Amino acid sequence: MRAPDNPVAAKQDVLLAVDNVSLGFGGVKALSDVSFDIRKGEIRAIIGPNGAGKTSMLNCINGFYYPTEGQITFKGVKRPKMRPYLAARGGIARTFQNVALFKSMSTLDNIMAGRSLKMHANFFWQLFRHGPAMKEEAAHRRVVEDIIDFLEIQHIRKTPVGRLPYGLQKRVELGRALAMEPELLLLDEPMAGMNLEEKEDMSRFIFEVNQQFGTTIALIEHDMGVVMDLSDRVVVLEYGRKIADGTPDEVKRDQRVIDAYLGVAH
């Protein structure tokens, strides 16, 4: 899958637009005048050396940080200051660099937590697990079981995630994000700390989420082989500024990108 070549069609297909976004902490600029877009149905990679501002950008997209300048438009609507739960309700899900799971809870229960925003039965029925709440929970559980089958983690469905190896914990976290049925899935270094076999599995699942579910994905990843294989387009940050934006082939030939990764002095 490749991004549309027609610029008019591409503009109409934009799911999220970042326009001249800057982010500062005191006197430190984490992001400076960054602009790019994410088109519906694509895998959009955000890459750069350590400290480039990649995670800060994801934090702006899903409401953990508010840009000090610029704006973010999602599904054609210019967003005001937004909290993460509002971004989640709007269709944005997120995984993190460091696994953020409920370690004492099972795989099944962790993924069920991703369905919480989809539950509508009132508190009384949920508290006593009776009536409409039971029917609703059964329906959500079927969705979660399908995700468990999709991610091939049936054998750990009842295992507390704190007992799982790191690679499987990452897969469970992906499952919890998928349970939210997002339109835009933000993946922050989903393969960090994985061995080669685990990376191959995760790459396959990310690709299939995009292809089978039609989920748009924004991906931060340091493994350039993975980025070049999976991505439709790549935006490159260095010291909080955008230095390149294009297809994987275009980006890997860009001298500014080569210099940034090789540490060439400017």
N, C-alpha and C positions, 0 to 999 in steps of 0.2 A: 504494500500500500504506500503510495506516495502522495504528497500534498498537491492540490490542484495547481495547474500551471496558469490557468486563466485568472488574472488578478481581480476581475469583477466577481467571479464565482467565489474566489478565496475570501474576499471581503464579506460576502454574504454568509459564508460558512464559519465566521469567527464566533467561537464560544466565549472566549475570555480575552480581553484586551488590557494590556498594561501600558499606560501612557505617561511617560515622563515621571516615573516614580522615583522618589528619593526617600531615604530613611536614615535618620541620624540619632545617635545616642550621645547626648552632650556634644562634645566637639568631634566625635568620631562619626564619619559617614559610612554606613554599611552599604548603601545603595545610592547611586548618583545618576539621575536623569535616565532611567532605564525604560525602554519601550520595546515591546514585542507582543505577539498575539498567539493564541492557541486555537486551532481550528477544530471543528467538530470531527470526531472520529480518528484523529491522528494521535501518534505517540510523539510528544514534544520533549526533547531532552534539554536540560539546563545543566551546563558543565562549566568547569573552571577550576583553577588551583584552590587549595585550602585557603579559606578566608576571602573567597571571591564574592560572597554575598548570596550564594545559592539558597541556603536554608532561610535566610532572611527574606528572600523573595517569596518562598512558599508560605512563610509566616504572614506576609502581607496579603497573599491571595486568600488564605483561609481565616484571616481575622485575628491572628495572635498579635500582630503588630499593625498599627495604623501608619500608612505612609505620611511623612512630614510634608511632602509635595507630590503632585501628580494625582492620578486617579486610576481606578480599576473598574472595568465594565464587564459584567457577567450576564450572558444571555440578553444582551442589548440594553441592560439597565445599568446606569452609573451608580455604583454602590456608595452609600454613605459609610460612616464608620460602622464596622460590623464585628460582632462577636463570633467566635468559632461555632457556637451552636446554631447561629443564624445561617452561617455559611453551610453547615451540615444540612439544615432544613432546606436550603436552596439547591442542594445537589452536589456539594463538594465534600469528598471524603479524603482522609489523609493517613498515611503511615509515617513512622518517625525513624530517624537515624538510630536511636536507641529504642529497643523494643518497649512498647508501653502497653503491657497486658496485665490482667489481674492474675498474678502468679499462682494463687491458691485455688483459682477456679479452673474448671475443665475446659478443654478445647471447645466443646459444644456451648458451654455457658458464655465463654468469651465471645464467640461469634454471635450468639443470641443477643449480646449487649449491643451489637451493631444494629439490631432491629428496633431498639427502644423508641426511636423517632417515628417509627411506622405504627406503633401501638396506639389505639384510640379508645379502648375500653376505660371507663372511669376508674379512679383510684380504689373505690369500694370493691368493685369486682376483681381488680388485680390483687388487692390485699388478701381476699379470701379465695382467690383462684377458683372462681365459680361463675356459672352462667356465661355471658358473652366473653369474659376474659379467657375462659378455657378454650372456647372455639377459636378466638383470635390467636392465642398462644400456639395451638395446634397448627394453624395455618403458617405462622412465622417459623415454627420448628421445621415444617416441610421445606421451606426456603433454605433454612440453614443446613439441613441434611443434604440438599442438592449442592450447596457450596462445598460441604465436606467431601462429597463424592467427586466434585469437579477438581478439587485440590489434592485428591488422593490421600486424605488423612483420616480415613475411616478407622484405622487401627489405633488412633490416639484420641478418638472423640471424647472419651471419658477420663482421659489422663489430665491431671493438673498441669498447666502449661509451665509452671516453674520447674518441673522435672524433665522437660523436653530439651533436646539439644538446640542450639541457637538457630540453625537453619530451619527447623520445624516451627520454632516460635515465630520466625519471620513469616512463614507461610500462614500461620494462624492469624497473625496481624493483618495480612492481606485479606484473609477470609472475613475478618470483622469489618474491614472497609467495604468489601463487596456486599456484605449484608445490608449496607445502607442504600444499595442500588444507586450509586452516584452517577451523575452525568460527567463529572470531572474527578478523576482519581489522581491525587498527588502522592507520589512515591519518593521518599527521601532516603536515598541510598539503600534500596531494598536488598542489595546483595553484599553489603558490607559484612566482612567477617566470615563469608561463606567459602567453602572449598569449590573446586571446579565442577563437581557433579551437582552440588546444590545450586550453583549459579546457572547451570544448564537447565535445571528443573524450573527455577524461578523465571528465567527468561522465557521458557515455554509457556508458563502460566500467564505472564504479563501479555505475551503476544496473543494468546487465546482469549483473554479477557477483552482485549481490544477488538479482535476479529469476530468472536462469537457473540459477545454482549454489545458490541458497538460503543464501548466505554472510551471516552477521551482520556488520555493519560499524559500527565506532566511528570517527568522522571529526572531525578538527580542521581547520577551514577559516575563513579570514578573509573570503572573498567571501560576503556575506550572501545574494546572489541564488542562489548555488549551494546554500548551506545550506537556504534556504527551499524550493527546488525538490526537493532530494534527500531531505531528512530526514523520518523519521516522528515523531521527538521530538528535542528540543533541551534540553541542560542548559547553564546559563550560569554561568561562574565570574568572580569579580572579587577581586583580591588574595587568591587562595587559598580563597575562600569561595563556596559556592553561593548565587546570588541569584535564580535562576529555573529552572523545569523544567516542560516541557509540550510541546504541539504547536507547530509553527512559528508558527501564527496567534496562539496564546496568548502565546508568548514575545515576538513583535515588538510586541505591545500593552502589555507589562509596563513600567511606568514606571521600575522599577529598571534594567531592561536599557537603556532609552532614555537614562537618565541616565549609565550606565556608558560607553556608546559615544559620547555627546556630551560627556563630560567634565564633567558637572554636579557641583558641589561637594556633598559630603554634610554 
